[in-house]
């Protein structure tokens, strides 16, 4: 009898342990807005993280420079930085960061230059002698921004300057008041400016940088070896959330507003909802599809493209060399797991969500 009760007790303890929820902290470099925060909101409301047995907490740090040490010291589980600071750590002469990207969150170039629609500036070369507004001069995107200008024949710091103008609204005001000639923001922020009623002209980066890996999910190398299934489950839930928001973006906007009421416009009428839905849908389309309309494999890194981009950065002097272990920095080890879910069942749930 005692052995029976002992067996039952041990079995119950095993079930409890198997169901223990893994706490996951995700470090972000900038606060979320509806275009990039809606998938997290959908994942929370529909229980997608919960189904993967994880509880996700988001924490915002001031840029990649503050974020990366948090992941490197294992104070947070995952981060979502741009790639340039991680690549640059291999040129520091010290130990490189013990981090690896496991999910390509922005597989196409999100950064661009924007000018007012009536500006005479139409190309990158036209930015000669001009001032470009950026959120802060510490932004991790600046090496790639400078490289884009150098490829166009300009010399940042000599015949074109960057100026800190803050993010979103403060930057928009700086452009509209002509304190700067152009903004170097991401395409979704430029969508916001455009949808708010300011006509703009967008100037793309050179082709060599159009498929450069931007923000992605990163983890400590130990997490790859000690908790590989945690990476699989988190990546799967995030992919499911993007799938939901592609099918029912209006629901995802509402979910984000419910979880972040401070982000909801004071007069959230049908027009505000339509604009927010457009922002989200545009962001997802750029993330999930290539320029030719073919669908990407969620989370996958195109390593040859990344190598070509690094080579271009080295040629213009933004990297001291192109000699970095690309396969070590960017991993496709778990990609097959991210898209492994019942899409028809999730589509039904997405369409029914309100």
C-alpha positions in Angstrom: 0.0 0.0 0.0 2.8 2.4 0.9 4.6 1.6 -2.4 1.4 2.4 -4.3 1.0 5.8 -2.6 4.6 6.5 -3.2 4.3 5.7 -6.9 1.2 7.9 -7.2 3.0 10.7 -5.3 6.0 10.5 -7.6 3.9 10.3 -10.7 1.9 13.4 -9.6 5.1 15.3 -9.0 6.3 14.3 -12.4 3.2 15.6 -14.1 3.4 18.9 -12.1 7.1 19.3 -13.2 6.2 18.6 -16.8 3.5 21.3 -16.7 5.7 23.9 -15.1 5.6 27.1 -17.1 8.8 28.5 -18.4 9.2 32.2 -17.8 10.6 34.1 -20.8 11.8 37.7 -20.7 12.2 39.4 -24.0 14.4 42.5 -24.2 13.4 45.2 -26.7 15.5 48.2 -27.9 12.5 50.5 -28.4 8.9 50.5 -27.1 6.3 48.6 -29.1 3.8 50.2 -31.3 0.8 48.7 -33.0 2.7 47.6 -36.1 5.2 45.5 -34.2 3.4 44.9 -30.9 0.1 43.5 -32.2 1.4 39.9 -32.6 2.5 39.8 -28.9 -0.9 41.0 -27.9 -2.6 38.4 -30.0 -0.4 35.7 -28.6 -1.3 36.7 -25.1 -5.1 37.0 -25.7 -5.4 33.8 -27.7 -3.1 31.8 -25.3 -0.5 31.0 -28.0 2.4 31.5 -25.5 0.4 29.5 -22.9 -0.1 26.6 -25.3 3.7 26.5 -25.7 4.0 26.4 -21.9 5.7 29.8 -21.6 4.9 33.0 -19.9 6.4 36.0 -21.8 7.4 39.3 -20.3 8.6 42.2 -22.4 11.2 44.7 -21.1 12.4 47.8 -23.0 16.0 49.0 -22.8 17.5 52.1 -24.4 19.0 50.7 -27.6 20.9 47.6 -28.5 24.0 48.7 -26.5 21.9 48.4 -23.3 20.0 45.3 -24.4 22.8 43.0 -25.5 24.6 42.8 -22.1 21.3 41.8 -20.5 21.2 38.7 -22.8 24.9 38.0 -22.5 24.7 37.9 -18.7 21.5 35.8 -18.9 19.4 38.4 -17.0 16.9 38.1 -19.8 16.1 35.1 -21.9 15.9 36.6 -25.4 16.6 40.0 -27.0 15.4 41.6 -30.2 18.3 43.8 -31.4 19.6 44.8 -34.8 22.6 42.7 -36.0 25.3 45.3 -36.5 26.4 45.6 -32.8 26.7 41.8 -32.6 28.8 41.5 -35.7 30.9 44.4 -34.5 31.7 42.6 -31.3 33.9 40.3 -33.4 36.2 43.2 -34.3 36.7 44.6 -30.8 39.8 42.6 -30.0 38.1 41.2 -27.0 35.9 38.2 -26.5 33.0 38.3 -28.9 29.5 38.3 -27.4 28.3 34.8 -26.5 25.1 35.3 -28.4 23.4 33.8 -31.5 20.4 35.0 -33.5 17.8 32.3 -33.9 14.8 34.1 -35.5 15.0 36.6 -38.4 12.4 39.1 -37.3 12.9 41.6 -40.1 14.3 39.7 -43.1 14.0 42.7 -45.4 15.5 46.2 -45.0 13.1 48.2 -42.8 15.3 51.4 -42.7 14.9 54.1 -45.4 15.3 57.8 -45.9 12.2 60.0 -46.2 11.9 63.6 -47.3 8.9 65.8 -47.8 7.1 65.1 -51.1 8.0 68.6 -52.5 11.7 68.3 -51.6 14.2 68.4 -54.5 15.9 65.5 -52.8 15.0 62.4 -54.8 18.0 60.1 -54.5 20.7 59.2 -52.0 23.2 61.3 -53.9 20.9 64.3 -53.5 21.5 64.1 -49.7 25.0 65.7 -50.3 25.3 68.7 -48.0 22.1 67.8 -46.1 21.2 67.0 -42.5 19.5 63.7 -41.8 17.4 63.2 -38.6 17.8 60.0 -36.6 16.3 59.0 -33.2 19.7 59.1 -31.5 23.3 59.1 -32.5 23.8 55.8 -30.6 21.3 53.9 -32.8 22.6 50.4 -33.8 21.3 51.1 -37.3 23.8 53.9 -38.0 26.6 51.7 -39.4 24.3 50.4 -42.1 22.9 53.9 -42.7 26.4 55.3 -43.2 27.2 52.4 -45.5 24.2 53.1 -47.7 25.3 56.7 -48.1 28.9 55.7 -48.8 27.8 53.3 -51.5 26.0 56.3 -53.1 29.3 58.2 -53.1 28.7 60.4 -50.0 31.0 60.9 -47.0 29.0 60.9 -43.7 30.6 63.4 -41.3 32.0 65.5 -44.2 29.4 66.2 -46.8 26.3 64.8 -45.1 25.4 64.9 -41.4 23.2 63.0 -38.9 21.4 64.8 -36.2 19.4 63.4 -33.2 15.8 64.4 -33.4 14.1 61.8 -31.2 11.6 59.2 -32.4 8.2 59.4 -34.1 6.5 62.7 -33.4 9.5 64.8 -32.5 11.3 63.5 -35.6 8.2 64.2 -37.8 8.1 67.8 -36.5 11.8 68.3 -37.2 11.2 67.2 -40.8 8.1 69.3 -41.3 9.7 72.4 -39.8 12.7 71.7 -42.0 15.2 71.5 -39.1 16.4 68.4 -41.0 16.3 67.6 -44.7 15.4 64.0 -44.3 14.6 61.3 -41.7 16.3 58.0 -41.4 13.5 56.0 -39.8 12.0 52.6 -40.4 9.3 52.1 -43.0 6.5 51.6 -40.5 7.3 55.0 -38.8 7.3 56.6 -42.3 3.9 54.9 -42.8 2.6 56.6 -39.7 3.9 60.0 -40.9 2.2 59.4 -44.3 -1.1 58.2 -42.8 -1.1 61.3 -40.5 -1.5 63.5 -43.6 2.1 64.4 -44.5 3.1 63.5 -48.1 6.6 62.1 -48.3 9.1 60.7 -50.8 10.9 57.5 -49.7 14.5 56.8 -50.7 15.6 53.2 -50.5 19.0 51.8 -49.5 21.1 50.4 -52.3 20.1 46.9 -53.5 23.0 45.2 -51.7 21.4 46.1 -48.3 17.8 45.4 -49.2 17.8 41.9 -47.7 20.1 42.7 -44.8 19.0 41.0 -41.6 17.7 43.7 -39.2 16.1 43.0 -35.8 16.0 39.4 -34.8 15.5 37.2 -31.7 18.8 36.4 -30.0 19.8 34.1 -27.2 22.9 33.2 -25.2 24.8 30.3 -26.7 24.1 28.3 -23.5 20.4 28.5 -24.3 21.0 26.8 -27.6 22.6 23.8 -25.9 20.7 23.7 -22.6 17.2 24.8 -23.6 16.8 24.3 -27.3 13.1 23.4 -27.0 12.4 26.7 -25.3 13.6 28.4 -28.4 11.5 26.2 -30.6 8.3 26.8 -28.5 8.8 30.6 -28.3 9.5 30.9 -32.1 6.5 28.8 -32.9 4.2 30.9 -30.8 5.5 34.1 -32.3 5.1 32.7 -35.8 1.5 31.6 -35.0 0.8 35.2 -33.7 2.0 36.7 -37.0 -0.2 34.2 -38.9 -3.2 35.3 -36.8 -2.5 39.0 -37.5 -2.1 38.4 -41.2 -5.5 36.8 -41.3 -7.3 39.1 -38.9 -5.2 42.3 -38.5 -8.2 44.3 -37.2 -8.5 41.9 -34.2 -4.8 42.2 -33.5 -5.0 46.0 -33.4 -7.9 45.9 -31.0 -6.0 43.3 -28.9 -3.0 45.7 -28.7 -5.1 48.6 -27.8 -6.8 46.5 -25.0 -3.4 45.6 -23.6 -1.9 49.0 -24.1 -4.7 51.5 -23.7 -2.3 54.4 -23.6 -1.5 53.7 -27.3 -5.1 53.9 -28.4 -5.9 57.2 -30.1 -8.1 59.6 -28.1 -10.7 59.4 -30.9 -10.4 55.9 -32.0 -13.0 56.0 -34.8 -13.2 53.8 -37.8 -10.5 55.8 -39.6 -8.1 55.3 -36.7 -8.8 51.6 -36.7 -8.3 51.4 -40.5 -5.0 53.3 -40.3 -3.7 51.1 -37.5 -4.7 48.0 -39.5 -2.9 49.3 -42.5 0.2 49.9 -40.5 0.2 46.3 -39.2 -0.6 44.7 -42.5 2.1 46.6 -44.3 4.7 45.6 -41.7 3.6 41.9 -41.9 3.7 41.9 -45.7 7.3 43.2 -45.7 8.2 40.6 -43.1 6.4 37.5 -44.5 6.9 38.1 -48.2 9.7 38.8 -50.6 9.6 41.6 -53.1 8.4 39.2 -55.8 5.5 38.1 -53.7 6.8 34.7 -52.7 6.3 33.7 -49.1 9.4 33.5 -46.8 10.2 30.7 -44.4 9.4 32.3 -41.0 12.5 33.1 -39.0 15.0 32.0 -41.7 18.3 33.7 -42.3 19.6 34.0 -45.8 23.3 33.4 -45.0 24.7 34.2 -48.5 22.8 37.5 -48.6 24.1 38.3 -45.1 27.7 37.6 -46.2 27.3 39.9 -49.2 26.0 42.7 -47.0 28.9 42.3 -44.6 31.4 42.4 -47.5 29.8 45.6 -48.7 30.0 47.1 -45.2 33.7 46.2 -45.1 34.4 47.6 -48.5 33.1 51.1 -47.4 34.9 50.9 -44.1 32.0 50.4 -41.7 33.5 47.0 -40.7 37.3 46.5 -40.5 36.9 43.3 -42.4 34.4 40.7 -43.6 36.0 38.0 -41.6 33.3 37.0 -39.2 31.7 33.6 -38.5 28.3 34.2 -40.1 27.0 30.7 -39.3 27.9 31.1 -35.7 26.1 34.5 -35.4 23.0 33.6 -37.4 21.4 30.2 -36.9 18.7 28.4 -38.8 18.8 25.4 -36.4 15.2 25.7 -35.2 13.5 27.2 -38.3 11.7 24.0 -39.2 10.0 24.0 -35.8 8.7 27.6 -36.0 6.2 26.9 -38.9 5.1 23.5 -37.5 1.5 24.1 -36.4 -2.0 23.4 -37.6 -2.6 26.4 -39.8 -6.2 25.5 -40.7 -7.2 25.3 -37.0 -5.4 28.5 -36.2 -7.0 30.2 -39.2 -10.5 29.3 -37.8 -9.5 30.8 -34.4 -8.1 33.9 -36.0 -11.3 34.5 -38.1 -13.5 34.1 -35.0 -11.4 36.5 -32.9 -12.9 39.9 -32.1 
